[in-house]
Amino acid sequence: MSTITHVDSGDSDSDCSIGFSLLFGDDSAAQIDSPMALPYAAINVHSYVPMKLDFRADNFSKWKACFEALCGTFALMSHIDGTAPPNPLTPLWIQEDCCVRSWIYSTISDAVHDFIMEADPTAHKLWAGIAARFWANRAPRAIFLSQAFMTLTQGDLSVEAYGQERKKAADRLRDVGRPVDDTMMVLNLLRGANPRFSSSCDIIADDPDITFSSALDRLALKELRLAEEAKLVTSTALNASTPSGCGSSGRSSMPPPPQQLLAQQQQQGGGGGGGGQQRRKRNNNRKGGGGGQQPQQPRAPNPNGPWICINPWGQQGQAGGFGGGGQGSRGGGQQRGGPGLLGSAPQAHTAVAAQQSGGQAQWDMAGLVAALQ
């Protein structure tokens, strides 16, 4: 069993090493000389930077703000702001720089990673390469971004969504070195608002000290009021269109539909017809006497004819003497023969059904054929 002996204060360093060696083994002295594990080396970086930087996402401003907040929390801003590293490099500085580089790699997309990858990188080199890529062509981009900011309108968007789009457009301009002040934000917000907010926009424009957030809140309040008024109008229209009861009977005051009126008229007409038949039966009984009803003679069936085709010239010839066999006029009984002014009178063709015999219709087929020709 090893024991610790009393040593003088002059040899305290060497004696401490001997004492640790006796208590914890020979490797404990080497562990004291190595740098200690950093407390922030194992943190979840996505809790501090919740988005991934991407060329298509247009989120460099948000990513930059979150990453700078993370480095400032653990006093590591010197690794990205261009502060000169110590010379020579210390193990602690190398460990901190590796930690910052791992945070950068974890919060960028593969496309950004491929663009900034280089040999022997440091955290500051990676940070500068990302900023240079997203800040490239700032002047041409500022022209297009300014046009997009000025022409942005609300359309069918809600006030909240419209305000977010307006703020994103202003952030893009700030990234290219063209920040937008609060007054221009308010004026452009009112210019692109929906026409139904025109009255509220006039009131907001009269306030010279209003901020963008306050103007957005007023428009949101107006939007809420308009929505409530629309609900009230809808409920009122529904109540007006609902049929209400009339009197104590509780029947509807609305007229019946046309189908119901037509059915009632048909029922009334049928009832009237039935009453007329009963009256005709009573009249027949009175005519027959009080002794009872007389037997009715059977009626022969009606023929399908007669079909009669009469020539008016033939009738005139028989009545007035147009034909050769007619009688004369009143003047002397002299017959008027020969063809008339329009020529000879045409012959009359008559097709008449024959007399009924045996209850069946007999037709003069020769006369019918002649009439149809």
C-alpha positions as CSV (number, residue, x, y, z in Angstrom):
1,M,0.0,0.0,0.0
2,S,1.5,3.3,-1.1
3,T,1.7,6.3,1.2
4,I,2.1,10.0,0.7
5,T,5.0,11.6,2.6
6,H,5.3,15.2,3.6
7,V,7.3,17.3,1.1
8,D,8.7,20.8,1.2
9,S,7.0,23.7,-0.6
10,G,10.0,24.4,-2.9
11,D,9.5,21.2,-4.8
12,S,5.7,21.5,-4.9
13,D,5.2,20.9,-8.7
14,S,7.3,17.8,-8.9
15,D,5.9,16.5,-5.7
16,C,2.3,17.0,-6.9
17,S,3.1,15.0,-10.0
18,I,4.5,12.3,-7.9
19,G,1.5,12.3,-5.6
20,F,-1.0,12.1,-8.5
21,S,1.0,9.3,-10.0
22,L,0.8,7.4,-6.8
23,L,-3.0,8.0,-6.4
24,F,-4.3,7.8,-10.0
25,G,-1.6,6.0,-12.0
26,D,1.1,7.1,-14.4
27,D,-1.3,8.5,-17.1
28,S,-2.9,11.2,-14.9
29,A,0.0,13.6,-15.4
30,A,-0.3,13.5,-19.1
31,Q,-4.0,14.2,-19.0
32,I,-3.4,17.4,-17.0
33,D,-1.1,18.8,-19.7
34,S,-3.6,18.1,-22.5
35,P,-6.4,20.7,-23.2
36,M,-9.7,20.1,-21.4
37,A,-12.9,19.2,-23.3
38,L,-14.8,22.3,-24.2
39,P,-18.3,22.5,-22.6
40,Y,-19.9,23.6,-25.9
41,A,-18.3,21.0,-28.1
42,A,-21.3,18.6,-27.8
43,I,-24.2,21.0,-28.0
44,N,-27.0,20.5,-30.5
45,V,-26.2,23.3,-33.0
46,H,-29.7,23.0,-34.7
47,S,-31.2,24.3,-31.5
48,Y,-29.4,27.6,-32.1
49,V,-29.4,27.7,-35.9
50,P,-32.7,26.0,-36.9
51,M,-32.3,26.4,-40.7
52,K,-29.9,25.2,-43.4
53,L,-28.2,27.8,-45.6
54,D,-29.0,27.2,-49.2
55,F,-28.6,29.2,-52.4
56,R,-32.3,28.7,-53.4
57,A,-33.8,29.3,-50.0
58,D,-32.6,32.9,-49.9
59,N,-32.1,32.7,-46.1
60,F,-28.6,34.0,-45.7
61,S,-29.7,36.9,-43.5
62,K,-31.4,34.6,-41.0
63,W,-28.7,32.1,-41.0
64,K,-26.0,34.7,-40.5
65,A,-27.9,36.3,-37.5
66,C,-28.4,32.9,-35.8
67,F,-24.8,31.8,-36.3
68,E,-23.4,35.0,-35.0
69,A,-25.6,34.7,-31.9
70,L,-24.3,31.2,-31.4
71,C,-20.6,32.2,-31.6
72,G,-21.3,35.2,-29.3
73,T,-22.9,33.0,-26.7
74,F,-19.7,31.0,-26.2
75,A,-17.2,33.9,-26.9
76,L,-16.1,32.5,-30.2
77,M,-16.7,35.6,-32.4
78,S,-12.9,36.0,-32.9
79,H,-12.9,32.9,-35.2
80,I,-15.3,34.5,-37.8
81,D,-14.9,38.2,-37.5
82,G,-11.3,38.3,-38.9
83,T,-9.4,38.6,-35.6
84,A,-5.8,37.4,-36.1
85,P,-5.1,34.1,-34.5
86,P,-2.4,33.7,-31.9
87,N,1.1,33.0,-33.1
88,P,2.1,30.3,-32.6
89,L,-1.3,28.5,-32.5
90,T,-2.3,27.1,-29.2
91,P,-4.0,23.8,-28.8
92,L,-7.0,25.6,-27.2
93,W,-7.4,27.9,-30.2
94,I,-7.2,25.0,-32.6
95,Q,-9.9,23.1,-30.7
96,E,-12.2,26.1,-30.7
97,D,-11.7,26.7,-34.4
98,C,-12.5,23.1,-35.2
99,C,-15.7,23.4,-33.1
100,V,-16.8,26.5,-35.1
101,R,-16.1,24.8,-38.4
102,S,-18.2,21.8,-37.4
103,W,-21.1,24.1,-36.7
104,I,-20.7,25.7,-40.2
105,Y,-20.7,22.3,-41.9
106,S,-23.8,21.2,-40.0
107,T,-25.9,24.2,-40.9
108,I,-25.2,24.5,-44.7
109,S,-26.5,22.5,-47.7
110,D,-24.4,20.2,-49.8
111,A,-24.3,22.8,-52.6
112,V,-22.9,25.5,-50.3
113,H,-20.5,23.0,-48.8
114,D,-19.1,22.0,-52.3
115,F,-18.7,25.7,-53.1
116,I,-16.7,26.7,-50.0
117,M,-14.6,23.5,-49.6
118,E,-10.8,24.1,-49.8
119,A,-7.6,22.7,-48.4
120,D,-6.5,23.6,-44.9
121,P,-9.6,25.7,-44.1
122,T,-10.2,27.8,-41.0
123,A,-13.5,29.0,-39.6
124,H,-12.8,32.5,-40.8
125,K,-12.0,31.3,-44.4
126,L,-15.3,29.4,-44.6
127,W,-17.2,32.4,-43.2
128,A,-15.6,34.8,-45.7
129,G,-16.2,32.4,-48.6
130,I,-19.9,32.1,-47.8
131,A,-20.4,35.8,-47.4
132,A,-18.6,36.6,-50.7
133,R,-20.8,34.1,-52.6
134,F,-24.1,35.5,-51.3
135,W,-22.9,39.1,-51.6
136,A,-21.7,38.7,-55.2
137,N,-23.2,41.0,-57.9
138,R,-24.7,43.2,-55.2
139,A,-25.3,46.2,-57.5
140,P,-27.2,44.4,-60.3
141,R,-29.2,42.4,-57.7
142,A,-30.1,45.6,-55.8
143,I,-31.8,46.9,-59.0
144,F,-34.0,43.9,-59.4
145,L,-34.7,43.6,-55.7
146,S,-35.7,47.2,-55.5
147,Q,-38.2,46.7,-58.3
148,A,-39.7,43.7,-56.7
149,F,-40.0,45.6,-53.4
150,M,-41.8,48.6,-55.0
151,T,-44.2,46.5,-57.1
152,L,-45.3,44.1,-54.3
153,T,-49.0,44.2,-53.7
154,Q,-51.3,42.4,-51.2
155,G,-53.8,40.8,-53.7
156,D,-55.7,38.0,-51.9
157,L,-53.1,37.6,-49.1
158,S,-54.0,38.3,-45.5
159,V,-52.6,41.3,-43.8
160,E,-50.1,39.1,-41.8
161,A,-48.9,37.3,-44.9
162,Y,-48.6,40.5,-46.8
163,G,-46.5,42.1,-44.1
164,Q,-44.2,39.1,-44.0
165,E,-43.6,39.3,-47.8
166,R,-42.9,43.0,-47.4
167,K,-40.3,42.4,-44.6
168,K,-38.6,39.6,-46.6
169,A,-38.2,41.9,-49.6
170,A,-36.7,44.6,-47.3
171,D,-34.2,42.1,-45.8
172,R,-33.0,41.1,-49.3
173,L,-32.3,44.7,-50.1
174,R,-30.4,45.0,-46.8
175,D,-28.2,42.0,-47.7
176,V,-27.0,43.8,-50.9
177,G,-26.3,47.0,-49.1
178,R,-29.5,48.8,-49.7
179,P,-31.3,49.0,-46.3
180,V,-34.9,50.3,-46.3
181,D,-35.9,52.8,-43.5
182,D,-39.1,52.5,-41.5
183,T,-40.8,55.4,-43.3
184,M,-40.4,53.8,-46.7
185,M,-41.6,50.5,-45.3
186,V,-44.8,52.1,-44.1
187,L,-45.5,54.0,-47.4
188,N,-44.9,51.0,-49.5
189,L,-47.1,48.9,-47.2
190,L,-50.0,51.3,-47.7
191,R,-49.4,51.6,-51.4
192,G,-49.7,47.9,-52.0
193,A,-52.6,47.2,-49.6
194,N,-55.9,45.9,-50.8
195,P,-58.4,48.6,-51.9
196,R,-60.9,47.6,-49.2
197,F,-58.4,49.1,-46.6
198,S,-58.3,52.5,-48.4
199,S,-60.0,54.4,-45.5
200,S,-57.6,52.9,-42.9
201,C,-54.6,53.7,-45.2
202,D,-55.6,57.3,-45.3
203,I,-55.7,57.5,-41.5
204,I,-52.3,55.7,-41.1
205,A,-50.7,58.0,-43.7
206,D,-51.7,61.1,-41.7
207,D,-49.5,59.9,-38.8
208,P,-45.9,60.8,-39.5
209,D,-44.4,59.0,-36.5
210,I,-46.1,55.6,-37.1
211,T,-43.8,52.5,-37.4
212,F,-44.1,49.6,-39.7
213,S,-45.3,47.3,-37.0
214,S,-48.0,49.7,-35.8
215,A,-49.3,50.2,-39.3
216,L,-49.4,46.5,-39.8
217,D,-51.4,46.1,-36.6
218,R,-53.9,48.7,-37.6
219,L,-54.5,47.0,-41.0
220,A,-54.9,43.6,-39.2
221,L,-57.5,45.2,-36.9
222,K,-59.4,46.6,-39.9
223,E,-59.3,43.1,-41.5
224,L,-60.8,41.6,-38.4
225,R,-63.6,44.1,-38.4
226,L,-64.4,43.5,-42.0
227,A,-64.6,39.8,-41.4
228,E,-67.0,40.2,-38.6
229,E,-69.2,42.5,-40.6
230,A,-69.3,39.9,-43.4
231,K,-70.4,37.3,-41.0
232,L,-73.2,39.5,-39.6
233,V,-74.5,40.3,-43.2
234,T,-74.5,36.6,-44.0
235,S,-76.5,35.6,-40.9
236,T,-79.0,38.4,-41.5
237,A,-79.6,37.2,-45.0
238,L,-80.2,33.6,-43.9
239,N,-82.7,34.8,-41.2
240,A,-84.6,36.8,-43.8
241,S,-84.8,33.9,-46.2
242,T,-86.1,31.5,-43.6
243,P,-90.0,31.2,-43.6
244,S,-91.6,32.3,-40.4
245,G,-95.0,31.2,-38.8
246,C,-98.2,33.2,-39.3
247,G,-100.8,33.4,-36.5
248,S,-101.6,30.7,-34.0
249,S,-101.8,28.0,-36.6
250,G,-98.1,28.2,-37.3
251,R,-98.5,27.8,-41.0
252,S,-96.1,29.4,-43.4
253,S,-96.9,32.8,-44.8
254,M,-95.2,31.9,-48.1
255,P,-97.4,30.9,-51.1
256,P,-97.5,27.3,-52.0
257,P,-95.4,26.1,-54.9
258,P,-96.8,25.9,-58.4
259,Q,-96.9,22.1,-58.4
260,Q,-99.2,22.2,-55.4
261,L,-101.5,24.8,-57.0
262,L,-101.8,22.7,-60.1
263,A,-102.7,19.6,-58.2
264,Q,-105.4,21.5,-56.3
265,Q,-106.9,22.8,-59.5
266,Q,-107.0,19.3,-61.0
267,Q,-108.8,18.0,-57.9
268,Q,-111.4,20.8,-58.0
269,G,-112.0,20.2,-61.8
270,G,-112.5,16.5,-61.3
271,G,-115.0,17.1,-58.5
272,G,-117.0,19.5,-60.7
273,G,-117.1,17.0,-63.5
274,G,-118.5,14.3,-61.2
275,G,-121.2,16.7,-60.0
276,G,-122.2,17.4,-63.6
277,Q,-122.6,13.7,-64.3
278,Q,-124.8,13.2,-61.3
279,R,-127.1,16.1,-62.4
280,R,-127.4,14.7,-65.9
281,K,-128.4,11.4,-64.5
282,R,-131.2,13.0,-62.4
283,N,-132.5,14.9,-65.4
284,N,-132.7,11.7,-67.4
285,N,-134.7,10.1,-64.7
286,R,-137.1,13.0,-64.6
287,K,-137.7,12.8,-68.4
288,G,-138.3,9.1,-68.2
289,G,-141.1,9.6,-65.7
290,G,-141.5,8.3,-62.3
291,G,-142.0,4.8,-63.3
292,G,-138.5,3.9,-63.7
293,Q,-135.7,4.1,-66.2
294,Q,-136.5,3.4,-69.8
295,P,-134.3,1.0,-71.7
296,Q,-131.9,2.7,-74.1
297,Q,-131.7,1.6,-77.7
298,P,-128.3,0.4,-78.8
299,R,-126.5,2.8,-81.0
300,A,-124.7,1.7,-84.1
301,P,-121.0,2.3,-84.2
302,N,-119.9,5.4,-86.0
303,P,-118.2,4.7,-89.3
304,N,-114.8,6.0,-90.0
305,G,-116.3,8.1,-92.7
306,P,-117.9,9.7,-94.6
307,W,-115.3,11.4,-96.5
308,I,-117.0,13.8,-98.9
309,C,-115.1,15.7,-101.6
310,I,-117.4,18.3,-103.2
311,N,-116.6,20.2,-106.3
312,P,-118.0,23.7,-106.0
313,W,-118.3,24.0,-109.8
314,G,-120.5,21.0,-109.9
315,Q,-122.9,22.4,-107.3
316,Q,-123.2,25.7,-109.1
317,G,-123.9,23.9,-112.3
318,Q,-126.7,22.0,-110.7
319,A,-128.1,25.1,-109.0
320,G,-127.6,27.8,-111.5
321,G,-127.4,26.0,-114.8
322,F,-123.7,26.0,-115.5
323,G,-124.1,22.4,-116.7
324,G,-126.1,21.4,-119.8
325,G,-128.9,19.7,-117.8
326,G,-129.8,22.5,-115.4
327,Q,-132.9,24.7,-115.4
328,G,-132.9,28.3,-116.7
329,S,-132.8,31.6,-115.0
330,R,-135.7,33.7,-113.7
331,G,-135.8,35.8,-116.9
332,G,-137.4,33.2,-119.2
333,G,-136.4,29.8,-118.2
334,Q,-133.8,29.8,-120.9
335,Q,-131.0,27.4,-120.3
336,R,-127.4,28.5,-120.2
337,G,-125.4,25.8,-121.8
338,G,-121.8,25.5,-123.0
339,P,-118.6,26.2,-121.2
340,G,-118.3,29.3,-119.1
341,L,-115.7,32.0,-119.0
342,L,-113.3,29.8,-117.2
343,G,-114.1,26.8,-119.3
344,S,-116.3,23.8,-118.7
345,A,-117.2,23.1,-115.1
346,P,-115.2,20.2,-113.6
347,Q,-117.0,17.0,-112.6
348,A,-117.9,16.6,-109.0
349,H,-116.5,13.6,-107.2
350,T,-118.1,12.5,-104.1
351,A,-117.0,9.7,-101.8
352,V,-119.7,8.9,-99.3
353,A,-119.8,6.1,-96.9
354,A,-122.6,3.6,-97.6
355,Q,-125.6,3.0,-95.3
356,Q,-124.9,1.1,-92.2
357,S,-125.8,-2.6,-92.4
358,G,-125.2,-5.0,-89.7
359,G,-123.3,-2.5,-87.6
360,Q,-120.3,-2.4,-89.9
361,A,-119.1,0.5,-92.1
362,Q,-119.2,-0.1,-95.9
363,W,-117.3,2.2,-98.2
364,D,-117.7,2.9,-101.9
365,M,-114.2,2.1,-102.9
366,A,-114.6,3.2,-106.5
367,G,-115.8,6.6,-105.4
368,L,-113.0,6.9,-102.8
369,V,-110.3,6.1,-105.4
370,A,-111.8,8.6,-107.8
371,A,-111.8,11.3,-105.2
372,L,-108.2,10.7,-104.2
373,Q,-106.9,10.9,-107.8
